[in-house]
Amino acid sequence: MARNLDTGLLRTFVTTADMASMTAAANALHLTQGAVSQQIRRLEEMFDSVLFERDRRGLKLTNDGERLLGHARQLLGLNDEIWAAMTVPDITGEIRLGAPYDLVGTYLPPALKAFAHSHPQVNISLVCAASPQLADALTAGEIDLAVIEEPAGPSTGECLNVERLVWVGSRGGSTYLRRPLPLSVVSDTCAFRPAIFTALREHGVEWRTVFDNGNIEATIATVRMDLAVTAWLASTVPADLDVLGADSGLPALPSFAINLHVPPMAASRSVNELARHLREAFAHPSLPYATRGGGGRRPKGDPW
């Protein structure tokens, strides 16, 4: 007898697998952690299999979980494709999307490429700025939606992902040992700046800013030349730079959320459709840096 799969349960399973955390999955799906746990348990009972096991890094897929994940992605992709084809009318116009510089080359390309393929009549204007500036622009109506980096915790936006902020230095460099610590921050409006300075201050680490109020390319060049260290989200660290772990003597940094902000009263169909593509890109990331191999002083036990 034919059995029907519950795509809602599968979506919860895939989100939990992608984030390796029921708490993060609950935030992304706007559910309670208890609801996520219950849905995963229902799937396990349905298949008479254990799908996750816990280790020191968080949740890890079992062999059965790995086997289900690929099939679940395919089914959800087809589900979303059918839904969009049958419910989303042809849309036109222009969308102003705000995003921080560091996310432009990581999470955004798959979403923007898929959206452009599905809706060639829509023009996207990408507005890049620091997260606090994007929040102001959204409030002022200067952009239509924004992906904003904020300290993990309560937010008016929708949590797409939570990542650790990490120290970054030159491959094989020694600048991280200097005191005062040479520090490069992209701009004085950088969302990470208060967290970085607070961590250094609380741990008694003196610092001096080597480079400020520039662009991310200049900051990368400064760090690459071993003139300074900086701090970025783990998934955005270029492959030729080192992540500095606990052995560097630098204090641990907090986690940051990547939140999607869409004004509910002003969002058009095109904006809502782009928001859907952004959610999909974050749920199924394909990042060039997040899964790379090789060296680097990575914090022990810290998953990418």
Stockholm file with secondary structure:
# STOCKHOLM 1.0

chainA/1-304         MARNLDTGLLRTFVTTADMASMTAAANALHLTQGAVSQQIRRLEEMFDSVLFERDRRGLKLTNDGERLLGHARQLLGLNDEIWAAMTVPDITGEIRLGAPYDLVGTYLPPALKAFAHSHPQVNISLVCAASPQLADALTAGEIDLAVIEEPAGPSTGECLNVERLVWVGSRGGSTYLRRPLPLSVVSDTCAFRPAIFTALREHGVEWRTVFDNGNIEATIATVRMDLAVTAWLASTVPADLDVLGADSGLPALPSFAINLHVPPMAASRSVNELARHLREAFAHPSLPYATRGGGGRRPKGDPW
#=GR chainA/1-304 SS CCCCCCHHHHHHHHHHHHHTCHHHHHHHHTCCHHHHHHHHHHHHHHHTSCCEEEETTEEEECHHHHHHHHHHHHHHHHHHHHHHHHHCCCCCEEEEEEECGGGTTTTHHHHHHHHHHHCTTEEEEEEECCHHHHHHHHHTTSSSEEEEEEESSCCSSEEEEEEEEEEEEETTCCGGGCSSEEEECSCTTCTTHHHHHHHHHHTTCCEEEEECSSCHHHHHHHHHTTSCBEEEEGGGCCTTEEEECGGGTCCCCCEEEEEEECCTTTCCHHHHHHHHHHHHHHHSCCCTTTTCCSCCCCCTTCCC
#=GC SS_cons         CCCCCCHHHHHHHHHHHHHTCHHHHHHHHTCCHHHHHHHHHHHHHHHTSCCEEEETTEEEECHHHHHHHHHHHHHHHHHHHHHHHHHCCCCCEEEEEEECGGGTTTTHHHHHHHHHHHCTTEEEEEEECCHHHHHHHHHTTSSSEEEEEEESSCCSSEEEEEEEEEEEEETTCCGGGCSSEEEECSCTTCTTHHHHHHHHHHTTCCEEEEECSSCHHHHHHHHHTTSCBEEEEGGGCCTTEEEECGGGTCCCCCEEEEEEECCTTTCCHHHHHHHHHHHHHHHSCCCTTTTCCSCCCCCTTCCC
//
